Amino acid sequence: MSENRKLRLLHMYPDVLDLYGDSGNVEVLRYRCKMRGIELEVNTHHLNKPDELDFSEQDIIYLGGGADYEQQILADDLMGCKESIKAAYDKGVFLLMICGGYQLLGQYYKDSNGEKIPGLGLFSYHTEASTNKRDRCIGNIVVQTELVGKPYRVIGFENHGGQTTDVGTPFGKVLCGNGNVRAGESEGYCEERVIATYLHGPLLSKNPVIADYVIAKALSRRGQDSTLAPINDELEKACRKELFSRLLTKKR
């Protein structure tokens, strides 16, 4: 295996988009890289604080989850990053977005007050929330994805009022929970180097195969050896098995 492998991750708005400990996804990536001798350099982009970063020189761009208020206050700043994010996407930088981050890269998000927050328009989907603030999709969710080349069940926690439609390529099929819309059949959005999902948890701590998928794709984009040595995930596997036994025996 090659030595001196290094990746760069851009964590956008870490002090604003961090519902349910979503920043833990960055820590999971850092840990799993460290266990393979891969250096992960984590850079940050903060609200209204200009930086000199070239987004296209990053290997992973990460946006966590945020409520309506957080999305409103960062909307203008994020729009100012539109061309940088699009250029990075065009150059194969991996995009990982959770909940609010997922919504903001679509066409728009209309919140529960009817206010329309423009998205970056990178993808075709859009999101609208019910004016009834109690009308939310909340609870544990299990999704089966084939993004990793074979069926893999992804588990997380969803809490969103937004209903996302016009999704061309979903992250996966809903086995338990709601997904993009209430009682929906599909969840999230994905491409080879894009994962957008409502799953909190954090997502990657409960789904190590997805974490390794992101790392491997980032390494291959950099032209580095994408072979990943196994990590002892027996605890994660045992936890997943128990949760699946509880959740998948229930009717949706």
N, C-alpha and C positions, 0 to 999 in steps of 0.2 A: 504494500500500500504506500502511496506517495506521502512524503512528509511536508511539513510547513503549509498545510492547507489553512486557508483563511477566508472568512466570509464577513460581509458587512450588512448590518440590519439597521433600517431607519424606523425608529419608533415614533410615530406621529402623535402629538398631543398626549403624552403619557400621564400628565397631571389633570387631564380633562376627560379623556375617553378611557375609563377604567372601572366600568360597572362589574360587580361580582368578581373582582380581582383579575380582570382580563389581562392585566400586565403580566400575570403569571405565565402567559403563553411565551413571552420573551424569556423568562427564566427557565422554562422547560427547554427551549431551543438552546439557550446558553449551556445548560447542564448536559444535554445530549451531545452537543458539539464537544464540550470539554472531555467527556468520557471517551471520545474518539481521537483526541489530540488535535481537534479543529479549533482554531481561534475564531471567536465570534466578536467582532467589534460592533458595539451597539451605539448608534448615533441617535440624536433626538431632534425633533422639530417642535417648537413651542409656539403657542398662540401669540401673534404680534411681535415675534422676536426673529427678525431676519437672520438667516444663516448663509454660509457660503458653500453648503453641501451641493454636490452634483447628484441629484436623485438617481441618474442613470448609472452612477458608479456604485450604488448599493446593490445588494443581491436579493434582499427581502425588504419590502415595505409593509409595515404593520399598523393597522388602525383598530383600536378596541371599541368597546361599546359605550354609548352615552345616551342620556335621556333627551327629551325634546329641548330643554333649556340649553344643555351643552351643545347640541347640534346647531342651535340658533346662533350662539355666541362665536362659534368657530367657522360658520359657513363662509363668511367673506374671506377669512384667511385661507381656508382650504381652496376656495375658488382661485385665489392668487397662486396656488400651487398646481393648478390644472395642467398647464403645459409641461411642467416638470414631471408630474406623475404620468401623464400620457406618454412622454418621451421614454420614461423608464419602462413602462408597460410594453411599448413598441420594441424595446431592446431586450425583452425577456426577463426583466426583474420580476421576482415572485411577489404577488400581491395577496396578503392575508388580511381579511377584514371581518370583524365581528359586529353583529347587530347594527348599531348606529353607523359604524364604519362601512358596513355592507350597504345600508340605505343611501349614504351620501355619495357613493360612486355611481349610482344609477341616475336616471333623468331628473327626478325630484322626490322630495318627501313632503307630504302634506300632513301637518300635525293635527292633534285632537282639537285645536282651536281654529282649524281651517287655514292656518298660515302655511303658505307654500315655500319650502326651503329648496332652492335650486341645488341639484346635485352636479357632480362633475360631468355627467353624461357619457361616461366611459362605456357603460353598458346599457342595454335597451330597457331594463326593468324600471319600474317606479313604485313608490310606496305611499299609501294613504291610510291614515288612522281614523278610527271611528270618533265621532264627536262625544260619544259616551266614554269617559275616561276609565270606567270600570270594565269596559269591553277589551280584555287583553288575553293573549295566548300565554298561559303561565303553566309551567310544570316541567317534569323530566321529559326528555324526548330522545328517541332512538331513530337513527337514519341509516339506511344501507346505501353505501356509495360503491362505485366501481372505479373511482378515480385512481386507485392504487394498482389497478390491473387485475383485480379480482374482488369479489364481494367482501366488504368490510363494514361491520356495524359500528357506527359512530354514536357516542352517547354524550348528552349534555343537558343543559337547563335553559329553557326559553322563557322570556318575559318581555313581550312586545305587543304594543297596540297596533303597530303598523302592519298593513296587509300588502305584501309585495307581489306584483303581477307582471306579466309579460317577460317571464324568465325563460330564456332560450335553452340553457343547459343547466339544470338543477344540480346541486351538490349530491343529492341522493333521494331515495324513496323513503317516505315516512313510515316507520313500523309502529311507532308509539308517539303520541303527541300531535301537534298541529302542523308546524312547518311554515311555509311562506304565507299561508292564509289559514284562517280557522278551519280545523278538520281537513286540512289540505293533504294532498298525496305526495307532494314534493317539498324539498327544503333547500334553501340556499341557491347559490350560483357557482359554477366552476368552469374553468378551462384547465389546460395542462399546467399552467403556472398562475392560476387564480383560484383562491378559495374564499368565498363570501358566505357567511352563515350566521344564523341567529343563536347558535349554540355557545352559551357561556359555560363556565365550569371550573377552571378554565378549560377550553376545548382540548388543548394538547396534553394536559396532564392525564386526562381520562382516555386519550386515544393516541398512544405512542407511535403507532404505525403512520398516522397522519403527520406527526412531528417529523419523523424520519423521511417521509415523502418530501416535505418542504426542504429539508436540509439537502437531500440528494439532488433535487432539481436545481437548487441554488448552486451546488458544487458543479454540476454538469454545465450550467450556463457559464460559469467562470472558467470552464475547461479543465477542472480539477477532477481527481479520482472521486467518483461518487459512491464507491463501495463503503458501506458502513458496517463496522464490526458490531456483533450482537451486544446488547445491554441486558442485564438481568431485569426483566419486566414481570417477574412472577407475581409480585404484589399487585401490579396493575391488572394483570390477567385475572387474578382471583377476584379482585373488586369488580371488574367488568362482568365476570361470570355471574356473580351474585346479583348485580343490578339487572342484568338481562333476565335472570330467572324471576325477579320480582315484577319487572315492567312488561315483559313480552307475554306473560300469561294472562295479563289483563286485557280486556277489550278497550279499544279506543273510544 
